[in-house]
């Protein structure tokens, strides 16, 4: 190991567009920084939504997205825990060498052993983490993840504590080395965006046909119909029959923020023509979703079921407005500006 190394820091986006789920945030921190056109990847994707009720009252409400290991911008390789330990490979040196070769590191750790995490010395909690740098003098890794504040932020972890956290993580988790391909650049795919918007508004999931490892399960719901499932979740929550998960309402708000951002990005870069009605509808949808999330935070403190009723009414409003806005968005992407461009919407 070269002892003259003082510090390594690979480029990282500290505030990626999606932070509701770790799997997206970690990869987008790389994509959005390593490629100046990385934002195009965000707006090409993250349109379709999936809702699924898991066992023990847990809910998955998340984006339907391409598998990260299949992305052309990444070259990945991995080595699992048994291989590392059986061959007596020094995990810290292995990671540092990877960083020296400009490879990001993604793996799972037990955050019981990681400072500045909510689980630290409190309870065992397995979670993915992204390493993008190393400081030899301080013996620390630079990492991205959710800190004890609950926000997705850069922080540092002692190298010894990291190795302990990795070795104590559940299962035979691999250390994944992720290298970006410098010559690959994302471009806006209007046809993909339009097709995904159609899937969303029809509550279909045609992307499943391209993934032979995936089958449609009876308890999975897609597209705009996920809004009805969120309403059902709020009703169950009022009766105390299900777990409280603020990520559901936060993901809803994030999705609507992305939809507005997608319109503005396409407009700014000349892919569509301006439509005041569409922009106002998308902004209104985003605003109502933010109000819904803030109300949910209030409910978590008060447990007042009337707040859930107010959120449910907002979701009805969002659904009705999306039934107007999304078809208009599709039309504008495919055909340009319709004749009724200046007509006012009403809900």
Residue frames relative to the residue before (quaternion, step in Angstrom):
aa qw qx qy qz dx dy dz
X 1.0000 0.0000 0.0000 0.0000 0.00 0.00 0.00
X 0.4280 -0.7130 0.4970 0.2477 3.58 -0.85 0.95
X 0.2711 -0.8089 0.5041 0.1344 3.59 -0.36 1.26
X 0.5847 0.5955 -0.3762 0.4024 3.61 1.22 -0.18
X 0.4815 0.6601 -0.4422 0.3701 3.58 1.26 -0.14
X 0.2029 -0.7844 0.5752 0.1127 3.58 -0.77 1.01
X 0.7958 -0.1743 0.1469 0.5610 3.57 0.74 -1.03
X 0.1256 -0.7447 0.6520 0.0678 3.51 -1.19 0.78
X 0.0872 0.7734 -0.6260 0.0487 3.57 -1.00 0.82
X 0.2171 -0.7677 0.5918 0.1151 3.55 -0.63 1.15
X 0.6203 -0.5543 0.3865 0.3983 3.63 -1.11 0.56
X 0.0318 0.8063 -0.5873 0.0629 3.57 -0.91 0.91
X 0.3152 -0.7070 0.5991 0.2047 3.56 -1.12 0.75
X 0.2964 -0.8031 0.4944 0.1511 3.56 -0.42 1.23
X 0.7782 0.2281 -0.1299 0.5704 3.59 1.18 -0.47
X 0.0532 -0.8177 0.5731 0.0113 3.60 0.33 1.19
X 0.6668 -0.5429 0.3450 0.3764 3.56 -1.25 0.48
X 0.7781 0.2390 -0.1345 0.5651 3.60 1.12 -0.60
X 0.0303 0.8080 -0.5854 0.0588 3.55 -0.74 1.09
X 0.4295 0.7274 -0.4501 0.2894 3.60 1.26 0.09
X 0.7842 0.1435 -0.0744 0.5990 3.57 1.15 -0.58
X 0.5833 -0.6315 0.4078 0.3077 3.51 -1.02 0.95
X 0.6489 0.5557 -0.3270 0.4040 3.57 0.90 -0.95
X 0.6850 0.4500 -0.2835 0.4979 3.60 1.07 -0.67
X 0.6679 0.5395 -0.3138 0.4055 3.56 0.80 -1.05
X 0.6733 0.5134 -0.3113 0.4316 3.59 0.83 -0.95
X 0.7096 0.4496 -0.2730 0.4688 3.59 0.85 -0.93
X 0.6651 0.4973 -0.3159 0.4588 3.58 0.99 -0.76
X 0.5506 0.5856 -0.3980 0.4422 3.59 1.17 -0.42
X 0.6742 0.4505 -0.2802 0.5138 3.56 1.16 -0.62
X 0.6877 0.5134 -0.2921 0.4221 3.57 0.75 -1.09
X 0.7281 0.4596 -0.2620 0.4360 3.58 0.79 -1.01
X 0.7055 0.4344 -0.2744 0.4882 3.61 1.19 -0.36
X 0.6958 0.4874 -0.2836 0.4448 3.57 0.99 -0.79
X 0.7655 0.2235 -0.1323 0.5887 3.58 1.22 -0.44
X 0.4169 -0.7277 0.4829 0.2520 3.59 -0.60 1.10
X 0.6881 0.4211 -0.2737 0.5238 3.58 1.27 -0.33
X 0.3171 0.7949 -0.4718 0.2123 3.58 1.24 0.27
X 0.5783 0.5881 -0.3783 0.4203 3.56 1.14 -0.58
X 0.5690 0.5879 -0.3833 0.4286 3.60 1.17 -0.51
X 0.6045 0.5511 -0.3518 0.4551 3.58 1.08 -0.71
X 0.6361 0.5384 -0.3246 0.4474 3.57 0.99 -0.86
X 0.7537 0.4103 -0.2283 0.4599 3.57 0.77 -1.02
X 0.5673 0.5600 -0.3884 0.4623 3.60 1.23 -0.27
X 0.7711 0.3003 -0.1170 0.5492 3.54 1.14 -0.77
X 0.7205 0.4718 -0.3045 0.4069 3.58 -1.27 -0.40
X 0.4167 0.6741 -0.4842 0.3708 3.54 0.96 0.99
X 0.7288 0.4008 -0.2282 0.5060 3.57 0.83 -1.01
X 0.1805 -0.7828 0.5910 0.0729 3.56 -1.12 0.81
X 0.1359 -0.7791 0.6078 0.0721 3.54 -1.22 0.60
X 0.1162 -0.7715 0.6240 0.0436 3.55 -1.02 0.91
X 0.0735 0.7944 -0.5961 0.0908 3.55 -0.88 0.98
X 0.2874 -0.7394 0.5851 0.1687 3.54 -0.94 0.91
X 0.2355 -0.7935 0.5523 0.0993 3.53 -0.57 1.23
X 0.6724 -0.4562 0.3768 0.4447 3.52 -1.32 -0.11
X 0.8243 0.2522 -0.2022 0.4648 3.53 -1.33 0.45
X 0.6909 -0.5407 0.2796 0.3900 3.57 1.05 0.75
X 0.4956 0.6483 -0.4434 0.3707 3.60 1.20 0.21
X 0.2214 -0.7752 0.5837 0.0965 3.55 -1.13 0.76
X 0.1436 -0.7389 0.6485 0.1134 3.56 -1.13 0.75
X 0.0812 0.7410 -0.6617 0.0807 3.54 -0.75 1.13
X 0.2143 0.8041 -0.4966 0.2468 3.53 -0.18 1.29
X 0.6094 -0.5423 0.4431 0.3718 3.51 -1.38 0.24
X 0.3240 -0.6585 0.6309 0.2518 3.53 -1.27 0.51
X 0.0743 0.8276 -0.5404 0.1324 3.57 -0.53 1.17
X 0.5976 -0.5520 0.4228 0.3992 3.61 -1.18 0.41
X 0.5648 -0.5978 0.4393 0.3615 3.56 -1.12 0.60
X 0.4935 -0.7000 0.4313 0.2838 3.57 -0.80 1.02
X 0.6467 0.5296 -0.3473 0.4250 3.60 0.99 -0.68
X 0.6660 0.4937 -0.3036 0.4696 3.60 1.24 -0.28
X 0.4650 0.6957 -0.4446 0.3195 3.59 1.24 -0.03
X 0.4821 -0.6900 0.4639 0.2762 3.56 -0.92 0.94
X 0.6204 0.5680 -0.3486 0.4134 3.60 1.15 -0.51
X 0.7234 0.4227 -0.2317 0.4942 3.60 1.22 -0.41
X 0.0968 -0.6852 0.7105 0.1280 3.48 -1.35 0.56
X 0.0112 -0.8299 0.5570 -0.0299 3.59 -0.61 1.04
X 0.0349 0.7401 -0.6714 -0.0159 3.49 -1.30 0.52
X 0.1160 -0.8145 0.5666 0.0453 3.58 -1.11 0.51
X 0.1350 -0.7528 0.6382 0.0875 3.52 -1.31 0.43
X 0.3418 -0.7857 0.4802 0.1879 3.58 -0.68 1.06
X 0.7258 -0.4786 0.2993 0.3932 3.52 -1.33 0.38
X 0.6597 0.5021 -0.3428 0.4418 3.67 0.81 -0.81
X 0.6408 0.5228 -0.3320 0.4537 3.59 0.99 -0.79
X 0.6469 0.5202 -0.3153 0.4598 3.58 0.99 -0.83
X 0.7344 0.4414 -0.2495 0.4513 3.57 0.80 -1.01
X 0.6492 0.5250 -0.3286 0.4416 3.61 0.92 -0.85
X 0.7440 0.3827 -0.2132 0.5045 3.58 1.05 -0.78
X 0.4200 -0.7430 0.4378 0.2825 3.58 1.32 0.28
X 0.2469 0.7782 -0.5323 0.2239 3.56 0.96 0.89
X 0.4121 -0.6950 0.5338 0.2494 3.57 -0.87 0.97
X 0.3673 -0.7838 0.4565 0.2060 3.56 -0.31 1.29
X 0.6397 0.5226 -0.3342 0.4538 3.58 0.95 -0.83
X 0.6829 0.4765 -0.2961 0.4679 3.61 0.83 -0.94
X 0.6086 0.5600 -0.3448 0.4438 3.58 1.06 -0.75
X 0.6786 0.4847 -0.2832 0.4737 3.58 0.95 -0.90
X 0.6547 0.5129 -0.3182 0.4550 3.58 0.92 -0.90
X 0.6418 0.5096 -0.3273 0.4704 3.59 0.96 -0.79
X 0.6212 0.5363 -0.3352 0.4628 3.55 1.06 -0.72
X 0.6525 0.5082 -0.3044 0.4726 3.57 0.97 -0.88
X 0.6268 0.5389 -0.3293 0.4564 3.58 1.04 -0.77
X 0.6937 0.4257 -0.2552 0.5220 3.58 1.17 -0.61
X 0.5077 -0.6846 0.3832 0.3558 3.57 1.33 0.41
X 0.4518 0.6476 -0.4715 0.3926 3.54 1.02 0.89
X 0.3540 -0.7019 0.5816 0.2092 3.56 -0.84 1.02
X 0.2634 -0.7603 0.5746 0.1494 3.56 -1.20 0.51
X 0.0126 -0.7739 0.6329 -0.0191 3.55 -0.87 1.04
X 0.1970 0.7696 -0.5880 0.1522 3.56 -0.82 0.98
X 0.4894 -0.6412 0.4993 0.3162 3.56 -1.31 0.00
X 0.0664 -0.7879 0.6121 0.0161 3.55 -1.07 0.81
X 0.4323 -0.6202 0.5697 0.3224 3.53 -1.34 0.24
X 0.3166 -0.8052 0.4730 0.1664 3.57 -0.32 1.26
X 0.3946 0.6883 -0.4874 0.3647 3.59 1.26 0.16
X 0.7469 0.3948 -0.1960 0.4978 3.57 1.12 -0.73
X 0.6334 0.5377 -0.3221 0.4538 3.62 1.28 -0.02
X 0.3833 -0.7228 0.5256 0.2331 3.58 -0.68 1.08
X 0.7997 0.2664 -0.2326 0.4852 3.54 -1.32 0.48
X 0.5713 0.4993 -0.4150 0.5021 3.54 1.08 0.88
X 0.5915 -0.6108 0.3916 0.3518 3.57 -1.05 0.74
X 0.6922 0.4837 -0.2773 0.4582 3.57 1.08 -0.66
X 0.4277 0.7502 -0.4416 0.2436 3.61 1.24 -0.30
X 0.8542 -0.0608 -0.0278 0.5156 3.54 -0.71 1.22
X 0.5968 0.5660 -0.3551 0.4443 3.57 1.28 0.38
X 0.7697 -0.1942 0.1645 0.5855 3.57 0.75 -1.04
X 0.5363 -0.6244 0.4628 0.3290 3.55 -1.20 0.52
X 0.0958 0.7940 -0.5853 0.1334 3.55 -0.82 1.07
X 0.2377 -0.7894 0.5541 0.1154 3.56 -0.53 1.21
X 0.1221 0.7927 -0.5828 0.1303 3.57 -0.84 0.98
X 0.4926 -0.6483 0.4901 0.3114 3.57 -1.13 0.65
X 0.0841 -0.7771 0.6234 0.0211 3.53 -1.22 0.62
X 0.2627 -0.7544 0.5846 0.1419 3.57 -1.16 0.68
X 0.1538 -0.7703 0.6141 0.0762 3.57 -0.83 1.03
X 0.0141 -0.8232 0.5672 -0.0205 3.56 -0.74 1.05
X 0.8189 0.1355 -0.0824 0.5517 3.61 1.20 0.06
X 0.1729 -0.7673 0.6133 0.0723 3.53 -1.38 0.28
X 0.1100 -0.7613 0.6359 0.0628 3.56 -1.11 0.81
X 0.3619 -0.7775 0.4783 0.1893 3.56 -0.48 1.25
X 0.6582 0.5329 -0.3221 0.4230 3.59 0.90 -0.88
X 0.7520 0.3649 -0.1967 0.5124 3.58 0.98 -0.88
X 0.3120 -0.7736 0.4858 0.2610 3.57 1.34 -0.23
X 0.4925 0.6429 -0.4309 0.3981 3.58 0.85 1.04
X 0.3193 -0.6779 0.6178 0.2385 3.51 -1.33 0.40
X 0.3417 -0.6765 0.6058 0.2421 3.55 -1.20 0.61
X 0.0126 -0.8336 0.5487 -0.0619 3.58 -0.65 1.11
X 0.2658 -0.7081 0.6242 0.1957 3.52 -1.39 0.32
X 0.3348 0.7195 -0.5597 0.2387 3.54 -1.04 0.83
X 0.6302 -0.5180 0.4110 0.4069 3.55 -1.32 -0.16
X 0.2878 -0.7814 0.5343 0.1455 3.56 -0.55 1.21
X 0.7322 -0.4125 0.3044 0.4484 3.58 -1.32 -0.03
X 0.5825 0.5749 -0.3660 0.4430 3.59 1.26 -0.33
X 0.5023 -0.6520 0.4173 0.3853 3.57 1.26 -0.40
X 0.6246 0.5407 -0.3333 0.4544 3.58 1.30 -0.14
X 0.4882 -0.6265 0.5228 0.3095 3.53 -1.25 0.57
X 0.1621 0.8067 -0.5306 0.2033 3.55 -0.35 1.29
X 0.5084 -0.5818 0.5132 0.3738 3.59 -1.28 0.27
X 0.0844 0.7709 -0.6290 0.0549 3.58 -1.13 0.64
X 0.3934 -0.6928 0.5399 0.2716 3.57 -1.27 -0.13
X 0.1018 -0.7717 0.6239 0.0702 3.54 -1.25 0.46
X 0.5253 -0.6238 0.4820 0.3202 3.55 -1.01 0.85
X 0.5406 -0.6615 0.4089 0.3210 3.59 -0.82 0.97
X 0.6456 0.5143 -0.3278 0.4597 3.59 0.97 -0.82
X 0.6645 0.4968 -0.3062 0.4668 3.58 0.94 -0.89
X 0.6194 0.5394 -0.3514 0.4493 3.57 1.04 -0.71
X 0.6606 0.5025 -0.3150 0.4603 3.60 0.85 -0.94
X 0.6353 0.5193 -0.3237 0.4711 3.59 0.99 -0.80
X 0.6645 0.5052 -0.2972 0.4636 3.57 0.96 -0.92
X 0.6532 0.5050 -0.3182 0.4659 3.59 1.03 -0.74
X 0.6887 0.4913 -0.2879 0.4487 3.57 0.83 -0.97
X 0.7190 0.4166 -0.2447 0.4996 3.59 1.16 -0.54
X 0.4324 0.6851 -0.4759 0.3422 3.60 1.24 0.14
X 0.5926 -0.6113 0.4000 0.3394 3.55 -1.16 0.67
X 0.8425 0.2005 -0.1549 0.4755 3.55 -1.02 0.87
X 0.6275 -0.5426 0.4175 0.3708 3.53 -1.37 -0.10
X 0.0073 0.8504 -0.5248 0.0379 3.54 0.73 1.11
X 0.3623 -0.7356 0.5370 0.1979 3.53 -1.01 0.88
X 0.3579 -0.6390 0.6189 0.2837 3.51 -1.36 0.31
X 0.1733 -0.8115 0.5559 0.0497 3.55 -0.56 1.23
X 0.1946 -0.7648 0.6071 0.0928 3.56 -0.82 1.05
X 0.0948 -0.8176 0.5679 -0.0106 3.57 -0.65 1.17
X 0.0492 -0.7908 0.6098 -0.0200 3.54 -0.70 1.15
X 0.3390 -0.7408 0.5415 0.2074 3.58 -0.92 0.86
X 0.3761 -0.7042 0.5605 0.2200 3.55 -1.18 0.67
X 0.3771 -0.7944 0.4313 0.2018 3.55 -0.29 1.29
X 0.6993 0.4813 -0.2875 0.4435 3.60 1.04 -0.65
X 0.6176 0.5467 -0.3580 0.4376 3.62 1.22 -0.13
X 0.0144 0.7979 -0.6013 0.0391 3.57 -0.82 0.99
X 0.4253 -0.7088 0.5075 0.2434 3.54 -0.94 0.91
X 0.1071 -0.7639 0.6325 0.0698 3.53 -1.17 0.65
X 0.5852 -0.5687 0.4357 0.3798 3.56 -1.19 0.45
X 0.1457 -0.7743 0.6132 0.0567 3.56 -0.93 1.00
X 0.2511 -0.8175 0.5000 0.1361 3.58 0.06 1.30
X 0.6489 0.5240 -0.3275 0.4440 3.59 0.97 -0.80
X 0.6397 0.5189 -0.3186 0.4690 3.57 1.03 -0.79
X 0.6479 0.5168 -0.3165 0.4615 3.58 0.95 -0.89
X 0.6702 0.5000 -0.3000 0.4592 3.59 0.87 -0.95
X 0.6631 0.5042 -0.3059 0.4610 3.59 0.95 -0.88
X 0.6636 0.4972 -0.3070 0.4672 3.58 0.99 -0.80
X 0.6217 0.5249 -0.3339 0.4759 3.59 1.07 -0.71
X 0.6369 0.5156 -0.3236 0.4731 3.58 1.05 -0.75
X 0.6241 0.5248 -0.3288 0.4764 3.57 1.01 -0.79
X 0.6592 0.5226 -0.3114 0.4420 3.56 0.93 -0.92
X 0.7270 0.4445 -0.2623 0.4528 3.60 0.73 -1.03
X 0.6967 0.4315 -0.2658 0.5076 3.61 1.20 -0.52
X 0.3588 -0.7511 0.4700 0.2937 3.59 1.33 -0.13
X 0.4270 0.6629 -0.4831 0.3806 3.54 1.00 0.95
X 0.1787 -0.7731 0.5926 0.1389 3.57 -1.28 0.10
X 0.0633 -0.8425 0.5350 0.0074 3.56 0.42 1.22
X 0.5443 0.6250 -0.4067 0.3844 3.61 1.15 -0.46
X 0.5464 0.6264 -0.3903 0.3960 3.58 1.19 -0.48
X 0.6129 0.5788 -0.3443 0.4133 3.58 1.12 -0.68
X 0.6784 0.4839 -0.2801 0.4766 3.57 1.22 -0.50
X 0.6980 0.4166 -0.2453 0.5283 3.58 1.29 -0.19
X 0.2381 -0.8248 0.4996 0.1158 3.55 -0.11 1.29
X 0.6234 0.5384 -0.3466 0.4487 3.58 1.25 -0.28
X 0.6972 0.4630 -0.2438 0.4900 3.58 1.30 -0.20
X 0.0210 -0.7754 0.6308 0.0212 3.54 -1.01 0.81
X 0.5438 -0.6263 0.4555 0.3233 3.54 -1.18 0.61
X 0.2107 -0.7812 0.5785 0.1031 3.54 -0.70 1.07
X 0.6439 -0.5752 0.3511 0.3624 3.54 -1.13 0.71
X 0.7555 0.3971 -0.2131 0.4755 3.59 1.01 -0.73
X 0.5284 0.5993 -0.4312 0.4192 3.60 1.17 0.47
X 0.0778 -0.7767 0.6248 0.0190 3.55 -1.00 0.92
X 0.1825 -0.8078 0.5565 0.0660 3.56 -0.97 0.90
X 0.8362 0.3125 -0.1841 0.4115 3.50 -1.40 0.27
X 0.8365 -0.2101 0.1526 0.4825 3.51 -1.22 -0.60
X 0.5829 0.5882 -0.3724 0.4191 3.60 1.19 -0.43
X 0.5113 0.6242 -0.4335 0.4014 3.60 1.22 -0.20
X 0.5613 0.6001 -0.3937 0.4120 3.60 1.16 -0.47
X 0.6350 0.5136 -0.3279 0.4748 3.59 1.03 -0.72
X 0.6396 0.5220 -0.3222 0.4632 3.57 1.06 -0.74
X 0.6255 0.5196 -0.3421 0.4710 3.59 1.05 -0.70
X 0.6225 0.5274 -0.3343 0.4718 3.58 1.04 -0.74
X 0.6474 0.5047 -0.3144 0.4768 3.58 0.98 -0.82
X 0.6136 0.5414 -0.3367 0.4658 3.58 1.09 -0.74
X 0.6604 0.5059 -0.3079 0.4617 3.59 0.92 -0.88
X 0.6327 0.5231 -0.3297 0.4662 3.58 1.07 -0.73
X 0.6489 0.4974 -0.3140 0.4826 3.58 0.98 -0.82
X 0.6282 0.5498 -0.3305 0.4402 3.55 1.04 -0.81
X 0.6231 0.5569 -0.3378 0.4330 3.58 1.03 -0.76
X 0.7249 0.3952 -0.2284 0.5160 3.57 1.16 -0.63
X 0.5027 -0.7025 0.3948 0.3128 3.57 1.30 0.17
X 0.4737 0.7083 -0.4110 0.3241 3.57 1.20 0.49
X 0.7648 0.2899 -0.1452 0.5567 3.60 1.25 0.03
X 0.5998 -0.5977 0.4037 0.3464 3.56 -1.23 0.50
X 0.4369 -0.6574 0.5449 0.2829 3.56 -1.17 0.66
X 0.0788 0.7873 -0.6035 0.0987 3.57 -0.80 1.06
X 0.2664 -0.8070 0.5079 0.1412 3.58 -0.22 1.26
X 0.5153 0.6518 -0.4192 0.3658 3.59 1.23 -0.31
X 0.5729 0.6029 -0.3862 0.3988 3.58 1.12 -0.59
X 0.7287 0.4045 -0.2369 0.4992 3.57 0.79 -1.02
X 0.6202 0.5296 -0.3578 0.4548 3.60 1.07 -0.62
X 0.6477 0.5115 -0.3198 0.4654 3.60 0.97 -0.83
X 0.6071 0.5480 -0.3461 0.4597 3.58 1.05 -0.73
X 0.6828 0.4766 -0.2815 0.4769 3.58 0.88 -0.95
X 0.6413 0.5277 -0.3180 0.4573 3.58 0.99 -0.83
X 0.6351 0.5381 -0.3197 0.4527 3.58 0.99 -0.85
X 0.6871 0.4698 -0.2819 0.4771 3.59 0.96 -0.86
X 0.5935 0.5413 -0.3567 0.4770 3.60 1.15 -0.58
X 0.6579 0.5085 -0.3030 0.4656 3.58 0.98 -0.87
X 0.6329 0.5360 -0.3402 0.4433 3.58 1.01 -0.77
X 0.6501 0.4861 -0.3053 0.4979 3.59 1.00 -0.81
X 0.6577 0.5110 -0.3037 0.4627 3.59 0.93 -0.88
X 0.6146 0.5516 -0.3408 0.4492 3.58 1.07 -0.73
X 0.6402 0.5151 -0.3174 0.4733 3.58 0.95 -0.89
X 0.6985 0.4779 -0.2814 0.4523 3.59 0.80 -1.00
X 0.6376 0.5214 -0.3260 0.4641 3.59 1.07 -0.72
X 0.6611 0.4938 -0.3066 0.4745 3.60 0.93 -0.87
X 0.6511 0.5131 -0.3120 0.4643 3.58 1.00 -0.81
X 0.6717 0.5221 -0.2944 0.4354 3.57 0.84 -1.02
X 0.7626 0.3714 -0.1903 0.4942 3.58 1.03 -0.81
X 0.5962 -0.6562 0.3234 0.3307 3.55 1.25 0.48
X 0.4479 0.7023 -0.4537 0.3167 3.60 1.20 0.39
X 0.7745 0.1254 -0.0863 0.6140 3.58 1.22 -0.44
X 0.4483 -0.6486 0.5304 0.3117 3.55 -1.32 0.20
X 0.6277 -0.5751 0.3779 0.3640 3.53 -1.16 0.61
X 0.0157 0.7603 -0.6493 0.0127 3.52 -1.14 0.78
X 0.3579 -0.7836 0.4694 0.1938 3.57 -0.27 1.31
X 0.6331 0.5437 -0.3371 0.4359 3.59 1.00 -0.79
X 0.6740 0.4962 -0.3008 0.4572 3.56 0.86 -0.97
X 0.6569 0.5128 -0.3179 0.4522 3.56 0.88 -0.90
X 0.6736 0.4945 -0.3006 0.4597 3.59 0.94 -0.85
X 0.6406 0.5184 -0.3255 0.4636 3.58 1.02 -0.75
X 0.6750 0.4899 -0.2978 0.4645 3.58 0.88 -0.92
X 0.6372 0.5126 -0.3227 0.4765 3.59 1.06 -0.73
X 0.6413 0.5231 -0.3119 0.4667 3.57 1.03 -0.80
X 0.6346 0.5232 -0.3161 0.4730 3.58 1.00 -0.85
X 0.6625 0.4964 -0.3079 0.4689 3.56 0.92 -0.89
X 0.6501 0.5255 -0.3199 0.4460 3.58 0.92 -0.88
X 0.6756 0.4841 -0.3031 0.4662 3.60 0.90 -0.88
X 0.6406 0.5195 -0.3334 0.4568 3.59 1.04 -0.68
X 0.6279 0.5157 -0.3323 0.4788 3.61 1.07 -0.66
X 0.6204 0.5221 -0.3377 0.4780 3.57 1.03 -0.77
X 0.6449 0.5324 -0.3147 0.4491 3.58 0.99 -0.85
X 0.6550 0.5004 -0.3149 0.4705 3.59 0.98 -0.82
X 0.6639 0.4999 -0.3097 0.4620 3.59 0.91 -0.86
X 0.6253 0.5201 -0.3327 0.4773 3.57 1.08 -0.70
X 0.6327 0.5344 -0.3322 0.4512 3.58 1.04 -0.77
X 0.6224 0.5222 -0.3377 0.4754 3.58 1.03 -0.75
X 0.6340 0.5224 -0.3187 0.4727 3.57 1.06 -0.77
X 0.6365 0.5253 -0.3251 0.4617 3.57 1.04 -0.79
X 0.6232 0.5596 -0.3449 0.4237 3.59 0.97 -0.79
X 0.6885 0.4523 -0.2719 0.4975 3.59 1.16 -0.59
X 0.7861 0.3659 -0.1735 0.4671 3.58 0.88 -0.94
X 0.2017 -0.7936 0.5302 0.2199 3.59 1.14 -0.74
X 0.3426 0.7337 -0.5038 0.3008 3.57 1.14 0.67
X 0.3618 -0.7728 0.4722 0.2213 3.66 -0.40 1.15
X 0.5438 0.6172 -0.4065 0.3975 3.61 1.17 -0.42
X 0.5904 0.5705 -0.3618 0.4416 3.60 1.12 -0.63
X 0.6417 0.5216 -0.3239 0.4596 3.59 1.01 -0.78
X 0.6089 0.5435 -0.3421 0.4657 3.59 1.12 -0.66
X 0.6442 0.5125 -0.3118 0.4745 3.58 1.02 -0.81
X 0.6419 0.5104 -0.3235 0.4720 3.59 0.99 -0.79
X 0.6350 0.5391 -0.3234 0.4489 3.57 0.98 -0.85
X 0.6407 0.5141 -0.3208 0.4715 3.60 1.02 -0.76
X 0.6280 0.5271 -0.3290 0.4686 3.59 1.05 -0.75
X 0.6413 0.5198 -0.3224 0.4632 3.58 1.02 -0.79
X 0.6050 0.5366 -0.3497 0.4731 3.61 1.06 -0.69
X 0.6476 0.5156 -0.3072 0.4694 3.57 0.99 -0.89
X 0.6515 0.5191 -0.3119 0.4570 3.59 0.92 -0.91
X 0.6576 0.5177 -0.3144 0.4480 3.58 0.90 -0.92
X 0.6788 0.4966 -0.2965 0.4524 3.57 0.85 -0.98
X 0.6786 0.4832 -0.2928 0.4695 3.57 1.00 -0.78
X 0.6329 0.5224 -0.3365 0.4618 3.60 1.04 -0.69
X 0.6046 0.5575 -0.3579 0.4423 3.59 1.07 -0.62
X 0.6669 0.4365 -0.2893 0.5302 3.58 1.26 -0.34
X 0.7256 0.4902 -0.2546 0.4104 3.55 0.83 -1.06
X 0.6914 0.5080 -0.3059 0.4127 3.60 0.80 -0.97
X 0.6535 0.4808 -0.3437 0.4729 3.67 0.86 -0.73
X 0.6260 0.5226 -0.3375 0.4704 3.59 1.07 -0.70
X 0.6225 0.5352 -0.3265 0.4684 3.58 1.02 -0.82
X 0.6519 0.5139 -0.3115 0.4625 3.59 0.91 -0.91
X 0.6521 0.5245 -0.3083 0.4522 3.58 0.93 -0.94
X 0.6752 0.4990 -0.3002 0.4528 3.57 0.88 -0.95
X 0.6442 0.5116 -0.3244 0.4669 3.60 1.00 -0.77
X 0.7381 0.4386 -0.2311 0.4576 3.58 0.90 -0.93
X 0.8441 0.2432 -0.0557 0.4745 3.54 0.81 -1.06
X 0.5660 -0.5548 0.4297 0.4326 3.60 1.09 -0.49
X 0.7407 -0.3980 0.2968 0.4526 3.58 -1.17 -0.52
X 0.3532 -0.7480 0.5171 0.2199 3.62 -0.69 1.01
X 0.6767 -0.5155 0.3476 0.3945 3.58 -1.26 0.38
X 0.7143 0.4476 -0.2558 0.4733 3.58 1.10 -0.68
X 0.1601 0.8478 -0.4943 0.1063 3.58 1.21 0.52
X 0.7848 0.3694 -0.1900 0.4599 3.60 0.80 -0.92
X 0.4406 0.6820 -0.4761 0.3378 3.59 1.19 0.21
X 0.4339 -0.6987 0.5064 0.2591 3.56 -1.06 0.73
X 0.3785 -0.7051 0.5456 0.2487 3.55 -1.06 0.70
X 0.0550 -0.7743 0.6276 0.0585 3.54 -1.25 0.40
X 0.1167 -0.7740 0.6209 0.0418 3.53 -1.10 0.83
